[in-house]
């Protein structure tokens, strides 16, 4: 008998059904089994940063003891803003809590995608908060200029400070033997002596990469020279005489006294230079500073000390705190708010301080044994002066425009003032298009 | 009577199913195409005619976003950088790929291994390639600096210098994508008929004559297809720049894809970014059509 291999309708349908069943079965078998919840689940999104190490290592285990099932999802800094904003806006519900960089709060606030934490029972008026930090959690801001459309809106607490990070000075105590240098001139002069003595290779190191990194490094210099960024009508005034002097100093003197490749340096290269013993001083956030006493992470353990940022007119640092917001689409909203209440309690803040992280409540700075000697210096810096970046939802664009021009001037090694003029015009044009005036 | 009617009914059912079956079988594929291709395109076009604020559409602006592009210095700079990058890298890849394909056409001991080794860069994930090149280029601890210092020189500045960073990016792209050119052109060379070449040899033609009068003219259609494919692909280069330079220093390596990404996702100007990508899509489409027309003309001649 001859076997027919003709393709019939029946065989196609049977084959199709079989294929569909097989695919379904394989897909089902291939999917990971959902983990059994071990408690009150909270999915935290964070960007990778050494400033969160104490939280990860010491506080998450404590949270688990309190019955929270913490899922900690980390991403690279450069992609988190867009990733989380898309998540919040589309209502995808992939996170319960974002640990935002504080300048992002206005963008999330203006888009109205975060929960009202005050309504959730978190007390923003608690006197124990560091005032400048809790202020950053409100949208629109309680103080300072407001963008159009939000002039008369009631400030709402949409974020709470999570790690009170701010810039401080890290310096080599064998180069700056008289303690923390008080002025930028002293940083350079004593640093040069350190280079001549063969103790270090460069007096300073900083981040020169275009965009957020270079602006973050320039900002404390700008503030210390007495600069202001916007007036109360959102006109850029960072190209004032003080601002230009700071930019010229930054791209000129500071570059000449920094590693030759500083134009391409970001926090990893900057950290390697100070922890590797090559640089004399650096203004930085806590991420690398927390490694200063660990011989496994630095070649100069015991030789790094902390101080208030140097001044030209004022010793003002930039604040850049981790700040927590709960998206409206969070799948475990109630758990997140409960977690935050526990986290900002006096007891947990004291534990955070013991763990070595900069707390967000004043009492926690005063505990008997803070886990890191950076903590009291951070409080000194807060008292000396620390300012957040302007509270505008368009900060990312402003920072980009300014960062490109500063980076070009840094490549040239001169023309900082002219770079600020160009950037100020671009910022003004952009904000005009965005309807600021 | 009833049996006859039943038979007719079954026949009709069969005919109906026969008519409907092709459409039924097309339906899933068509739905997917509509869902993942046509709808996003339509949505992108719609978005490009809107103004967005804080991530949400606030008004219809017609073609204003498209008009605004041509007075946006950052867009024009990104476009210029992209055109330079595509022209330079694709040209080098075509020449190198052709040379390698000609070389690998010969059979000798180890040729199979060599052909395999040559296509390795192409199969590595672009992000990994960018990280590798970052380790080579970094001025503080990169391989080039280490080599230079070992020879008594100083740090090598690649990523901190606009021209060097641009060249560095082109080198990365050439390293990664020359294998694609090589592969396409090698396949083309292997499919050429042997007779004209044998005849030319019998007539005493030298290698250069054979290449200029036979190989190159016969390979022109394949070469054109390879160049068109790579050009379209190179216009969309993103991962390598994102990891290696993020568009810097300054704006020296800010390709249009990076500017579009930042505009859409970082600065939340969704409508403007949509207009930008539609414009670039049209430019690439025009390039592809021109290349295809050129190809037809070559075929006809």
Contacts between the chains, C-beta under 8 A, distances in Angstrom:
chain1	res1	chain2	res2	distance
A	9	B	17	7.6
A	9	B	21	6.9
A	78	B	246	7.1
A	81	B	266	6.4
A	82	B	265	3.5
A	82	B	266	5.6
A	85	B	55	6.5
A	85	B	265	7.6
A	85	B	268	7.1
A	86	B	265	7.0
A	89	B	55	5.0
A	89	B	56	7.6
A	107	B	54	6.9
A	107	B	268	7.1
A	110	B	53	8.0
A	110	B	54	4.3
A	111	B	54	4.2
A	111	B	55	5.0
A	111	B	56	6.9
A	111	B	268	8.0
A	208	B	160	7.3
A	209	B	246	7.1
A	209	B	248	6.1
A	209	B	249	7.9
A	210	B	246	7.0
A	210	B	247	7.0
A	210	B	248	3.9
A	210	B	249	6.2
A	210	B	250	6.2
A	210	B	251	7.9
A	211	B	246	6.9
A	211	B	248	7.5
A	259	B	139	7.7
A	259	B	140	6.4
A	259	B	155	7.7
A	260	B	139	6.7
A	260	B	154	7.2
A	260	B	155	5.3
A	260	B	157	6.8
A	261	B	138	7.6
A	261	B	139	2.8
A	261	B	140	5.5
A	261	B	155	5.7
A	261	B	157	6.0
A	261	B	159	7.7
A	261	B	160	5.1
A	262	B	160	7.5
A	263	B	157	7.9
A	263	B	159	7.9
A	263	B	160	3.5
A	263	B	161	7.7
A	263	B	249	5.5
A	264	B	138	7.4
A	264	B	139	6.1
A	264	B	157	8.0
A	264	B	159	4.1
A	264	B	160	4.0
A	264	B	248	7.6
A	264	B	249	6.7
A	265	B	140	7.5
A	269	B	138	7.4
A	269	B	140	5.3
A	272	B	140	6.7
A	272	B	141	7.2
A	273	B	140	7.3
A	393	B	54	5.9
A	394	B	267	7.5
A	396	B	266	5.2
A	396	B	267	5.9
A	397	B	266	7.7
A	397	B	267	4.5
A	400	B	262	6.9
A	400	B	266	7.5
A	400	B	267	7.4
A	404	B	248	7.8
A	404	B	250	5.6
A	404	B	251	5.9
A	407	B	248	6.1
A	407	B	249	5.6
A	407	B	250	5.2
A	408	B	249	7.5
A	408	B	250	4.2
A	411	B	160	6.9
A	411	B	161	7.0
A	411	B	162	6.7
A	411	B	249	5.6
A	411	B	250	6.6
A	434	B	53	7.7
A	435	B	53	8.0
